Amino acid sequence: MPHPPADLVSYEIRLQGRLDDRWGTWFDGFQLSAGSDGTTTLTGPVTDQAALHGLLRRIGDLGVTLISINATLPSNGDFDE
């Protein structure tokens, strides 16, 4: 199986409030999951910093509160090719 590009990093973005599954298409490539504490977590890949900033603008456009954003390690734990 091919490795994703070296600059492709996954992020976990936690938001205050619940976004239902229909928002998944607006956040293309991200999985949405509802927390029991009334939050929503978006998880998915971001190609570069410009894409990350674009994603954060979309979140700002919704008017929801950003709780946290964390880069996550690839599932195999290996950043090298």
Backbone hydrogen bonds, N-H to C=O, Kabsch-Sander energy under -0.5 kcal/mol:
donor,donor_aa,acceptor,acceptor_aa,energy
8,L,5,P,-2.0
9,V,7,D,-0.7
9,V,46,V,-2.1
10,S,72,T,-0.7
11,Y,44,G,-3.0
12,E,70,N,-2.8
13,I,11,Y,-0.5
13,I,42,L,-3.1
14,R,12,E,-0.5
14,R,68,S,-2.6
15,L,40,T,-3.1
16,Q,65,T,-2.8
17,G,38,G,-1.6
19,L,17,G,-0.5
23,W,20,D,-2.0
24,G,21,D,-2.1
25,T,22,R,-0.7
26,W,23,W,-0.5
27,F,23,W,-1.7
28,D,25,T,-0.6
28,D,26,W,-0.7
30,F,27,F,-2.4
31,Q,43,T,-3.0
33,S,41,T,-1.9
35,G,39,T,-3.1
38,G,35,G,-1.5
40,T,15,L,-2.1
41,T,33,S,-2.9
42,L,13,I,-3.2
42,L,40,T,-0.5
43,T,31,Q,-2.2
44,G,11,Y,-1.9
46,V,9,V,-2.6
52,L,48,D,-1.9
53,H,49,Q,-2.6
54,G,50,A,-2.1
55,L,51,A,-2.3
56,L,52,L,-2.4
57,R,53,H,-2.0
58,R,54,G,-2.0
59,I,55,L,-2.1
60,G,56,L,-2.3
61,D,57,R,-2.6
62,L,58,R,-1.3
63,G,59,I,-0.8
63,G,60,G,-0.8
64,V,59,I,-1.1
67,I,14,R,-2.8
67,I,65,T,-0.6
68,S,14,R,-1.5
70,N,12,E,-2.2
72,T,10,S,-2.8
77,G,74,P,-2.1
79,F,77,G,-0.5
